[in-house]
Amino acid sequence: MATTTATITLSSSDLLSDSLSLSSTSTLYDAGTTTGVTQMKTGINEIATGTNFDLLDATAAHANKANKFYIANKATNEDHYVVITIGAQIIGRLYAGDWMYMPWEAAAATQDIEIQAYEAAQVIEWVVFHEGETLVTAS
């Protein structure tokens, strides 16, 4: 199986009175196993201003699984932002160049990930890592 590792490093010499240096790494596994996450979906979408775009649909196939997602706002104008919502809960804003990575329950349609663009249409890059869906073969 694939080995997928997420790493974040935070550093600053002037945020605090002392230097800040944090780093954390996580290997992505299927839920409750040591088997590497088996599937991913990826995309790049242009989100029109003012629209509420359903970026990732929650389905029963992803329920109770080890889903993680990454979203990046590829805009270059620092005033442009998108609002990320899961169901009715606003998660936050991603301004130009911002990104986020977090786990996702994805158990019901009320947990869809939606994005709304402000100030201008914006390009969003996204990836969802998941442990797989049952594939149906044509008969």
C-alpha positions in Angstrom: 0.0 0.0 0.0 1.0 3.6 -0.5 2.7 5.6 2.2 1.4 9.2 2.4 2.9 11.6 4.9 1.7 15.1 5.8 4.2 17.5 7.4 3.8 21.0 8.7 6.6 23.2 9.9 6.0 26.6 11.7 8.8 28.9 12.4 9.2 32.6 13.4 12.0 34.6 14.8 9.9 37.6 15.9 6.4 36.3 16.8 7.3 35.7 20.5 10.1 36.8 22.8 11.9 33.6 21.8 12.2 32.0 18.4 9.4 29.6 17.4 10.1 26.3 15.7 7.5 23.5 15.5 7.3 20.6 13.2 4.9 17.7 13.1 4.5 14.7 10.7 1.6 12.3 10.3 1.4 9.2 8.1 -2.1 8.7 6.6 -3.6 5.3 7.4 -7.0 3.7 6.8 -9.1 4.0 10.0 -7.9 1.8 12.8 -5.1 0.1 10.8 -1.5 0.5 9.8 -2.5 0.2 6.1 -1.6 3.3 4.2 -4.5 5.3 2.8 -5.5 3.8 -0.5 -7.2 6.4 -2.6 -7.3 10.1 -3.3 -9.3 12.6 -5.4 -7.9 15.8 -6.6 -9.1 18.8 -8.5 -8.7 22.5 -9.5 -11.9 24.5 -9.6 -12.6 28.2 -10.4 -15.2 29.5 -7.9 -17.3 32.3 -9.2 -17.9 35.3 -7.0 -20.9 35.0 -4.7 -21.7 31.4 -5.5 -21.8 28.7 -2.9 -19.9 25.8 -4.6 -20.3 22.3 -3.3 -16.6 21.2 -3.5 -16.8 17.8 -1.8 -20.0 15.7 -1.4 -20.2 13.6 1.8 -21.4 10.1 1.1 -22.1 6.9 3.0 -19.0 5.5 1.2 -16.8 7.8 3.3 -18.6 7.5 6.6 -16.6 6.4 9.6 -13.4 6.4 7.6 -10.0 8.1 7.8 -10.8 11.0 5.4 -8.4 14.0 5.2 -8.6 17.0 2.9 -6.4 19.8 1.7 -7.7 23.0 0.1 -5.5 25.9 -1.2 -6.7 29.3 -2.4 -4.4 30.0 -5.5 -5.5 33.6 -5.8 -2.7 36.2 -5.9 -4.6 39.3 -4.8 -4.3 39.5 -1.0 -7.9 40.9 -0.7 -9.5 37.9 -2.3 -10.7 35.1 0.0 -13.1 32.2 0.1 -15.2 31.0 3.0 -15.0 27.2 3.8 -18.2 25.7 5.3 -19.0 22.1 6.3 -22.7 21.7 6.6 -24.0 24.8 8.3 -20.7 25.4 10.2 -18.3 28.1 8.9 -14.8 26.7 9.2 -13.0 29.9 8.2 -11.6 32.1 5.4 -8.7 31.2 3.1 -7.1 34.4 1.7 -4.9 34.4 -1.4 -2.1 31.8 -0.8 -3.7 30.3 2.3 -4.3 26.6 2.6 -5.9 24.2 5.1 -5.6 20.5 5.9 -7.9 18.6 8.3 -9.9 15.4 8.9 -13.4 15.1 7.5 -16.2 12.9 8.8 -18.1 12.9 5.5 -20.9 10.7 6.9 -24.0 12.6 5.6 -25.0 15.1 3.0 -25.2 17.7 5.8 -21.4 17.4 6.0 -20.6 18.5 2.4 -17.6 20.9 2.0 -18.8 24.2 0.4 -16.8 27.2 -0.7 -18.0 30.7 -1.4 -15.7 33.2 -3.2 -15.6 36.9 -2.3 -14.2 39.9 -4.2 -13.5 37.9 -7.4 -13.6 34.5 -9.0 -10.8 32.4 -7.5 -9.0 29.2 -8.3 -9.1 26.5 -5.6 -6.8 23.5 -5.6 -8.0 20.5 -3.5 -7.2 16.9 -2.5 -9.2 14.4 -0.4 -7.3 11.4 0.9 -9.6 8.5 1.8 -9.4 4.8 2.3 -11.5 3.9 -0.7 -14.8 3.4 -2.2 -16.3 0.1 -3.5 -15.8 0.1 -7.2 -18.5 -1.3 -9.3 -17.6 -3.0 -12.5 -19.7 -2.9 -15.7 -21.5 -6.1 -16.4 
